[in-house]
Amino acid sequence: MNITETMAYIHRVSWTGSKLGLERTKELLDRLGNPEKNLKIVHVAGTNGKGSTAAMLASILREAGYRTGLYTSPYVSDFNERIQIDGVPISDADLASVTGGIRPHAEAMEEAPTEFELITAVGFTYFYQKACDIVVLEVGLGGELDSTNVIPTPLAAVITAIGLEHTKELGNTIAEIAAAKGGIIKEGGDVVIYGENPEAEAVFRKIAAERRATLHPADLAGCVLHRADFAGLIFDCGDWKDLRIPLIGQYQQKNAAVVLKTAEILQKKGFCIPKEAVYEGLRTVSWPGRLELMRKEPPFLVDGSHNPHGITATAETLRTLFADPRKKPVFLMGVMADKDVSHMIETLAPLGKAFVTVTPDNPRALPADELAKRLRAAGCPAEAAPDIRSGVLRAVELGEYGVCSLGSLYFAGEVRRVLTEGIRRFT
């Protein structure tokens, strides 16, 4: 298959129609010779921060000299981002080749795998074929029934911040969601947890005790922030002093604390991770679409926050970045109708000079006119744009002191595409 045929085949099973459960993934991987059983893996779950945490850990391991696979979802700009080795996305040729090799096995199954199950098998196969020393594997949805959870006991299971998300699939309470995420805890394993949520932590402790796993809370109390601006963060974390990361969100120092605890566990398991690799890995990490600074003067931020926990964390950072109440940013918003839009509006309303709304290219999108109407009802100046390109230009026109785009990671990708395809009249 060429890359066009490959992508058509991958997308043949709709992600929207995904089915939780491990049976299909196990069957497909069995047919492929179980490449996942020949990989050393760090498994990362959580509501928010799991992608950033995975990216930071992979960056440190790469700096330490290890051939490092990184599996994440969703992508921001390009599908191939989901499967990387040493920071380089899988090539079109390799994606086509690996998928082509898997296709006959998938089509021989009585019940076809979903898109996510198929691409998970592609990732495992690719990492095995390329002889990765270690793989940082991000959960897609939940944990216990996510297709990535077919792996044996990993080097470390990592669970980042917990909040309400995907309640239809995972449950309506923190305890239920924590139980789903805690499903990645395996017999006799080491588990790093973010903490700060007693209800979730109680669930993790119960699961860990049942499975004779060891819990390692991150040292969030040891985080001391020295500087937070558009260049990123400078902070201490316990004995680690003057750590620097280019990621803007203030919450990233806590994600870094999770990473440091995970690195400590890997060191005890024989991985050589020098101090210099930790500093350099954090200093050079890249994680697009998460409070990403696309332009400096005036600033244009692109963020994929969309659930209550994420929006609250983003708002906290924006209050610091735009501390002068006379110099508020303009928000460019495109959201999914099934998200907690009321919470978004309530949280962001005091922070914005004005709002420009757009309808993302997604069947679940909330129409721009409806979002603008709801913002105006909350007392916010708001106008709808006919498309994303127009929305970007209008937000820049209004955003004397800056622009912040948010609503979903897919929307972040669409905005980034506009900004990088030559819409430069505002630079």
GIBEL-V761099 format. One line per field, one symbol per residue. ss: DSSP state (2 for helix, 1 for strand, 0 for the rest). phi: phi as a letter, one per 20 degrees, with the letter a starting at -180 (. if undefined). psi: psi as a letter, one per 30 degrees, with the letter a starting at -180 (. if undefined). A space follows every 50 residues. Layout:
# GIBEL-V761099
ss = ???
phi = ???
psi = ???
This chain:
# GIBEL-V761099
ss = 00222222220000222000002222222220002222001111100102 22222222222220000111100000002222111001100222222222 22222220000000222222222222222000011111000000002222 00000111101000002222000222222222220000011110000222 22222222220001111002221111111001111110011111100000 02222222222222222200000022222222200000000111100001 11000002222222222222200000001111100100002222222222 21111110000000100222222222200001110002222222222200 001111002222222222220000000
phi = .effffffffefeffgefcfpdfffffffffenlfffddecddccqecnf ffffffffffffffnefdecdcafeddbgfgfccclndfgfgffffffff feggfffeffdfffgffffffffgfffffelffbcedefebmrgdfffef ffgfgbddcegdbfalffedpecgfffffffffefcgmedcecfnmcgff ffffffffffdledecffeffefcedbbbfepccbdbmfedlfccefegf ffffffffffffffffffeoeecfgffffffffdfcbfndleeebecffc dccegbdgfffffffffffffdfffecefeedcbcefeeefffgfffegf edfacddcefebfefeggfffffffffendfbbedfbfgffffffffeeg dqccebqafffgfffgfffddoedfde
psi = kleeeeeeeegekkeeglkklfeeeeeeeefggifffgkkkkkkllekfe eeeeeeeeeeeeffgkjkkkjllaleekefffjlkhgklkleeeeeeeee efeeeeffkejklleeeefeeeeeeeeeeghkekkjjkkekcdegkffgf laklekkkjakkaklhfeeflgleeeeeeeefffklkglkkkkeagjeee eeeeeeeeeeghlkkjklieffkjkekjaffakklljbfkkhkkkfkekf ffeeeeeeeeeeeeeeefgfkjjleeeeeeeefgkkilgjhkjfkejlkj kkkgkfleeeeeeeeeeeeeeifjffillkkjkjlkfglieeeeeeefef fkelkkkkjlikfgkkkeeeeeeeeefggkkkkkkfleeeeeeeeeefie flkjkleleeeeeeeeeeffggigfg.
